[in-house]
Amino acid sequence: MGAQDTPSPGGRRAVVFGEALIDVFPDRRVVAGAPLNVACHLAALGWEVELVTRLGADADGARVQETLRALGVGQALVEIDDELPTGVVSVAMDGTSHTFAIHGPSAWDRIAGPPALPAHDVFCYGSLAARSAVSRTTLGRLLGLSRAPLRVFDVNLRPPHVDVDALATGLAAATVVKVNGEELEKVADLLGFPPDAAGYFAAAPDLGWLCVTRGEEGAEVYGRSGEAWSAAPPPVRIVDSVGAGDAFVAAFVGSLGTGADADAALGAGIAVSSAVLQQRGGLPAARVV
């Protein structure tokens, strides 16, 4: 990031783009979606957050809206679709690991987006919502509008819902990228560059920070100037890993965006994600509604 990309001190306004949905486990239904989780955790950290998403005019959509209200996430940019339902994902569990069946088409497959974005210091977006042409086009337009010093690409590969062009667009716009260890290699393979920090920085001219999460092993952060930090989480009893990566993103970016250095931001990300690992559900304070 150049000097013009330095977050203003005290700036705590975020716009988050992407899917908001219901995760259906064998024993419960949970309000979810990686962007929604990020938005809720940022709000819990004291940020003013607007979520750009689309819900169905149904009971699941009302449930999502109730959760957003309860957790302080703005809904001025939440759209309601009269035809398509609120998104649903079936989650199968094997110990602490999960497999996902992402149903569709869903309301979040046709996010129209606002004609202009409110003032914001952070713009967060993922890769899953770009599975559809409509939402993919909207994301590209909003990335063109955003002047946020922190543009955060939270990669979330869920085959077969992976669009290579959307990955390239998301990476090119990002100043912060978060991947897990598997995604680090997969994204590089799909886009044709080496699967390491140098490869990412060469492929993404605006990229300032690359975050790699590795589950129980912790996480690493790499800076464009060659800096590198790593941190391991404290030993915890893992109850549910869903949403831990989203919590990491929110805490890392929330710290970085308010003046912390990358090492301190990494520590914040590890602390918050470790707390989420010890609860059921990926929302702050284990809120499941």
N, C-alpha and C positions, 0 to 999 in steps of 0.2 A: 504493500500500500504506500502511496505517495503521501506527501504532507497534506494534500487536499482531501485525502481519504481518512484523516484522523477523526474519530468521533468527537463531537463537541462535549466538553465536560458536563456531566449531569444530564445528557440527552438520554431519555428513557421512553422513546416512542418506537413501536415496532408494528410492521405489517407482516402478516404471515399468510402465505398462499397455499391452498391444497385441500386434500380430502378431510372431511369430518364424517364419521361413520359409527357403526355399531359392530364391535367384535363379539361374536357369538361363541362362547366356550361351551363345553359339555354341560356345565353346571350354572352358567350365568351369562348375562348380556351386559356389555360394558361400553360406555361411550369412549370412542377411541379415534385413531387416525394420527399419524406422526405429526402433521402440522398442527392439529388441534392440541396434542400433548405439549408441543413446543410453546404454543400460544399460552396455554394455561400455566405452564411453569414460569414463563416470562412474567405473566401477570402476578403470580405468587411472589415474584422477586421485586415487585413494585413498579413494573413497566406498564405503560399505557399501550394496550395491544388491540389491534383490529384484525380479525380473521376474514380472509377472502375465501369463501367456500359456497357450496350450494347444497341445500337439503331438500328432501321431499316434503310435501304437505301431508305428513303422516305422523303417527305416534312416535316413531323413532326420531324424526326431525324435531318434534317438540321436546323430546328428551335431551337431545343434543343442545338445543337452545337453553333449556333449564340449567344444564351443566355450565354452559358459557356464562350465563347470568350469575350463577352461584360463585364462579371462580373469577369474575371480574374481567372477562374478555368482551370487548366491544363487538356488537353485532350489526353495525351500520352497513357493513359490506357483505353480510350473509344474505344469500339469495334463496328464494323458495321456488321449487319446480312443481308445477301442477300436474305433471305427467310422470316423471321418473321418480322412483322411491329414494329415500335416504340410503346411502351405501351400507352394505352388510358384508362382513368378512367372517367366514367360519374358521375357527382356530382349533386345531387338534394339538394336544399336548403329549410330549414324551419326556417325562422328568421335568427339567427346566427348559427344554428346547420346544420349539413350536413349528408347525407347518400351517400354511394359510391357503384358503380358497377364497379368492376375491371375486365377488359376484358383480354382475353388471348386465346391461348398462345401468348406471346409478346417477343420481342427481349431480354428483361431483364430476361426472364426465362431461358436463356442459356448463362449466363456470364461465359466465360472461364477463365478470369483472367490472369495476367502475370505470368511467371515462377518464378519471384522474385519481391520483393517490393522495391521501392526506399526508401532511408533513410527518416524516418518519426518519429515524436514525438507523434503523435496522430493517432489512427486507429479507425474510426467511422463506425458502421454498424447497420443495422436494422433487423427486423424480416420478413418483407413482401417478400423481394426478395428470401427468403429461402422457398417459397411455392413450387418451382420446385426442382427436384432432382439435376439437373445440377448446378444451381446457389447455392443450398445448399451445395453441395460437394465442389464447388469452395470457398465458404466462409469458410468452415471448414479448407481447405488447407491454405488459406491466414491467418487465425487466428493462425495456427501453425507456419507460417513464421514470423508473426509480433513480434517484440521485443519492441514495443512502450510502454513507461511507462503509457500512458493513452489509454486504449482500451475501447471504449465507445459504449455500447449497447443501442440504442434508440429504445425501444419496440414500435411497431406500429401494434396492433392487428386489423386485418380486416377479420372477419369470412366470409366465411369458409376457408380463406387462412391462416390457423394457423397450424404449424407443431410443435408438442410437443418436438420432439427430437431436432429440431433446436433451440427452446427456451432454452432447457437445455444446449446445446452447447454454445449458445450465452452468457448465464448467467455465465457459468463456466469460460469463457475466459475474462470476463469483469472486469475492475477496476472501471468503472463508469457505472451505469444503470440509465436510465430515463424512468419512467412510468407515466401515469396519474392515477388519483384516482381509476378508474374502472380497469385499467390494473394491478395496484398493487395487487388487490384481485384475478383477473382472472389468472395471471401468477402463483401466489402462489397455487391456486386451481389446476391448470393443472399439476404442478410439485410436489404437495403434501407437502408443508411446510406452516407455519403460515404466514398470510398476513400482516406482519409488518417488520420493519427494521431488527429486530433480526433474523427473519426467512430468509430474503434475505442474510444477512451476513453469516449465518450458511450454507446456500446452495451454496454460491459462495466464495471459499477460497481467491480469489484475489481481491474481491470487496472492494474498499475503500470508495466509495461515492454512496449513493442512492438518486436520485432526484425524487420527486413526484410533478407533476404539477396538479393544481386544478382549472384551468380556471380563472374566475373572482376572486376566493378566493386567488390566488397567488400560492406559491410553498413552498416546504419543502426540506431540504437537511439533510441527516443523515450520520454521519461518523462511521467508524468501531469501533472506541474507545468509542462510546456512545454519541458523540456530536450531537446536533440537532439545526438547524436554520430554521426560517420561515420568509417569507416576503409576503406582500400583494401589489398588483399593485396599482398605483394611479387610481382614477376614470377616465375612458376613455369611449368615445363613440365607441362601437365595430361595425366595418364595416364588418369584415370578420375574422373568427377565423382560417381558414386554414393556416397552416404554422407557427402559433405562437409557438407551441411546438418545432418545428425545430429551430426556431430562439433562443429560450431559450437554447437548447442544445449547439448551436454554441457559444453563448456568455458565457455560464457557462464554457464550456471546454476551450474556447479561453482564458478566464481569468485565470482559474486554471492552464492551461498549460504554462502560462507566469509568474507564481509565486504568483498570488493572493491567499489569503486564501478562504475557502469555503464560508464564509459569504459575502465577497466582490464579489465572483463569482456568488453567488445567486442574489445579487443586480444587477449585469450586465445582468444576464439572464432575470430578471423581466423587466428591462428597455427596452431591445431590443424586447422582446416578446410583451410588451405593445405597442410599436411603430407599430409593425406588425399588431396588432389587429385593429389599426385605419386606415388601408389601405386595398385596394383590392389586393389580391395576397400575396403569402408568400415569395417572393424574396426581397432582399435588395432594399430600395428606391422605392418600389412598381413597380419594373420593370416587365412589362408584355409584351411579344413580341409574 
